[in-house]
Amino acid sequence: MSITAKDVKALRDATGAGMMDAKKALVDCNGDSEAATQLLREKGLAKAAARSDRGNDEGTVALVASVNLAAVAQIKTETDFSAKSAAVTELARRIADDVFNSGLDAANQHAPAIEDLRVKIKENVALGAVHRVEAAPGNIIDTYLHSQDGRGVNAVVVEGTNVPQDALHQVALHIAFAKPTYLAASQVPAAEVKRERASLLEITKAEGKPQVAWEKIVDGRMRGWFAERVLLEQGLHGDKATVKQSLKGGSIVGFLQVVIGS
């Protein structure tokens, strides 16, 4: 069977393989494009496996939400160039849609599509964080997705109770850029708190502060330390009023954040 340049181009467009690789696959498969596609896919997956230990800190994150349900899906890539391609961003959106509609297990159905991306763009593409948050009865959800060059890079979901929607949205915006680790001070591991307090005490001693003032000084520095990582202790948008004070009597039940590159 004769193999034309049109055949080679069609196979190349379908698989992302190089021109010479596409031609060789067609020759090896006697012009059978379906068999050649499978051959190239198998070879590509073998090469992709060899790339699995390469860093993939770039990528994209998609977010789908309603007032009481949200889904987040992250795809990890090696480069930002690939991350903002339509193939990657659209797949992330499809995964988020399916998780939103059908649950977390729906993400697993997209494993073949992720494998195909690994072959086509020749990078260590992988499924990253996947979340589905359903608000408890009477609670509400708010979200924020920060986009850059056509791809999502920072997704936030926050659930609140007895919090006005506009106030909860301000908290979502705050989380996006403050990047807290914990909701409340009580969630910070005790060992971590003890270690930091001991370190600050030694620093205070070394500064020559009066011994009678050590505990008060350390207490003040610990408040600053908590404010760096605890959402409710942070000043909303950097203001003096804390996030907790902005809730108008309501409370935050929980939050999650997925940031590309973190």
C-alpha positions in Angstrom: 0.0 0.0 0.0 1.4 3.4 -1.0 1.8 5.9 1.8 1.3 9.6 0.8 2.4 12.8 2.5 -1.2 13.4 3.3 -1.4 10.1 5.2 1.7 11.0 7.2 0.4 14.5 8.0 -3.0 13.1 9.1 -1.2 10.7 11.5 1.1 13.3 12.7 -1.8 15.7 13.4 -3.7 13.0 15.2 -0.9 11.8 17.4 1.5 14.7 17.8 4.3 12.5 16.6 7.2 13.8 14.5 6.9 13.5 10.7 9.6 10.8 10.4 8.1 8.8 13.3 4.6 9.0 11.7 6.0 7.8 8.4 7.9 4.9 9.9 4.9 3.8 11.9 2.8 3.7 8.7 5.5 1.8 6.9 5.7 -0.7 9.8 2.0 -1.1 9.9 1.6 -1.4 6.1 -0.3 1.9 5.8 -2.9 1.0 8.5 -3.4 4.3 10.2 -5.3 2.8 13.2 -2.5 0.3 13.9 0.1 3.0 13.4 -1.7 5.3 15.9 -1.6 2.5 18.5 2.1 1.8 17.7 3.0 5.4 18.2 0.9 5.6 21.4 2.6 2.6 22.9 6.0 4.0 22.0 5.0 7.4 23.4 3.7 5.9 26.7 7.0 4.1 27.1 8.9 7.4 26.7 6.4 9.1 29.0 7.1 6.6 31.7 10.8 7.6 31.5 9.8 11.2 32.0 7.7 10.5 35.2 10.5 11.6 37.5 10.8 15.0 35.9 9.5 18.0 37.8 6.0 19.1 36.9 5.4 22.2 39.0 3.6 24.1 36.3 0.0 23.3 35.2 -3.5 24.6 35.4 -6.4 24.4 37.8 -10.1 24.5 37.0 -13.0 25.4 39.3 -16.7 24.8 38.9 -19.1 26.0 41.6 -22.7 26.8 42.7 -23.8 28.3 46.0 -23.5 25.0 47.8 -21.2 22.8 45.8 -17.7 23.3 44.3 -15.2 21.1 42.4 -11.5 21.8 41.7 -9.3 19.8 39.3 -5.5 20.4 38.7 -3.4 19.1 35.9 0.4 19.3 36.4 2.8 20.0 33.5 6.5 20.7 33.2 6.1 24.1 31.4 3.8 27.0 31.5 3.7 26.9 27.7 2.0 23.6 27.8 -0.1 24.5 30.8 -1.9 27.3 29.0 -2.6 25.2 25.9 -6.3 24.5 25.0 -5.7 20.8 25.3 -4.6 21.1 29.0 -7.0 23.8 30.1 -10.0 22.1 28.5 -9.2 18.7 30.0 -8.9 20.3 33.5 -12.3 21.9 33.0 -13.9 18.6 31.9 -12.5 16.9 34.9 -13.8 19.6 37.2 -17.2 19.4 35.5 -17.4 15.6 36.0 -16.3 15.8 39.6 -18.9 18.5 40.2 -21.7 16.4 38.7 -20.7 12.9 39.6 -18.2 12.9 42.5 -14.5 12.5 43.1 -14.2 9.1 41.4 -15.2 10.7 38.1 -11.7 12.1 37.8 -10.3 8.6 37.3 -12.2 8.2 34.0 -9.9 10.8 32.5 -6.7 8.7 33.0 -6.5 7.8 29.3 -6.8 11.4 28.2 -4.0 12.4 30.6 -1.8 9.6 29.1 -2.5 10.9 25.6 -1.4 14.4 26.7 1.8 12.9 28.1 2.5 11.4 24.6 1.5 14.4 22.6 3.2 17.2 24.4 6.1 15.0 25.6 6.0 16.2 29.2 5.4 14.6 32.6 1.7 15.5 32.6 -0.2 14.2 35.7 -3.5 14.7 37.5 -2.9 16.9 40.6 -5.2 17.9 43.4 -8.9 17.1 42.9 -11.5 18.3 45.5 -15.3 18.3 45.8 -16.9 20.4 48.5 -20.5 20.2 49.4 -21.8 22.7 51.9 -23.7 21.4 54.9 -27.4 22.3 55.1 -27.8 26.0 55.7 -24.1 26.8 54.8 -22.9 28.6 51.7 -19.8 28.3 49.5 -17.9 31.0 47.8 -15.0 30.6 45.4 -12.3 32.5 43.5 -10.2 31.5 40.6 -7.2 33.6 39.6 -6.3 33.2 36.0 -3.1 34.1 34.2 -2.5 33.8 30.4 -5.7 31.9 29.9 -5.1 29.3 32.6 -6.3 29.0 36.2 -3.3 29.3 38.7 -5.0 29.8 42.1 -8.3 28.3 43.1 -10.0 28.9 46.4 -13.1 27.4 47.9 -14.4 28.6 51.3 -17.5 27.4 53.2 -19.3 29.6 55.8 -22.3 29.6 58.1 -24.4 32.7 58.8 -22.0 34.8 56.7 -23.3 37.1 54.1 -22.3 36.1 50.6 -20.4 39.3 49.9 -18.5 39.0 53.1 -17.6 35.4 52.3 -16.4 36.4 48.9 -14.0 38.9 50.4 -12.6 36.1 52.5 -12.2 34.0 49.4 -10.3 36.8 47.7 -8.1 37.3 50.9 -7.2 33.5 51.0 -6.1 33.6 47.3 -3.4 36.1 48.0 -2.6 35.6 51.7 -2.3 31.8 51.3 -3.1 30.8 54.9 -2.3 27.2 56.0 -4.7 26.8 58.8 -8.2 28.0 59.6 -7.8 28.5 63.4 -4.9 28.7 65.8 -6.1 25.5 67.5 -5.3 23.6 64.3 -1.6 24.4 64.3 0.3 21.3 65.6 1.3 21.8 69.2 4.9 20.7 68.5 5.2 23.4 65.9 3.9 26.1 68.2 6.2 24.9 71.0 9.2 24.9 68.7 8.5 28.4 67.4 7.9 29.8 70.9 11.2 28.4 72.1 13.0 29.9 69.1 11.5 33.3 69.7 12.4 33.2 73.4 16.0 32.6 72.5 16.0 35.4 70.0 14.4 37.7 72.6 17.1 36.8 75.1 19.9 37.3 72.6 18.5 40.8 72.0 19.2 41.7 75.6 15.6 42.4 76.5 14.8 42.6 80.2 13.9 39.2 81.6 10.7 40.5 83.1 9.5 41.4 79.6 10.4 38.2 77.8 7.1 36.4 78.0 5.2 39.5 76.9 7.5 40.1 74.0 7.3 36.5 72.9 3.5 36.5 73.1 3.4 39.5 70.8 5.7 37.8 68.3 3.7 34.6 68.5 0.6 36.6 67.5 2.4 37.8 64.4 3.6 34.2 63.7 0.0 32.9 63.9 -1.2 35.7 61.7 1.2 34.6 58.9 -0.4 31.2 58.7 -3.9 31.2 60.4 -6.8 32.5 58.4 -8.9 33.8 61.2 -6.0 35.7 62.7 -5.0 37.5 59.5 -6.0 41.1 58.8 -8.5 41.0 56.0 -6.8 42.3 52.9 -3.9 43.4 55.1 -6.2 45.7 57.2 -6.2 46.0 61.0 -9.6 44.2 61.2 -9.1 40.4 61.2 -10.9 37.9 59.0 -12.8 36.7 62.1 -14.0 40.2 62.8 -15.3 40.6 59.2 -17.7 37.6 59.5 -20.4 39.7 61.2 -21.2 37.0 63.7 -20.9 34.1 61.3 -18.1 31.6 61.0 -15.9 29.9 58.5 -16.4 26.1 58.4 -13.3 25.4 56.2 -11.4 26.3 53.1 -9.1 24.8 50.5 -6.7 26.3 48.1 -4.8 24.9 45.1 -2.0 27.1 43.8 0.1 26.2 40.7 3.8 26.1 41.6 3.3 25.4 45.3 
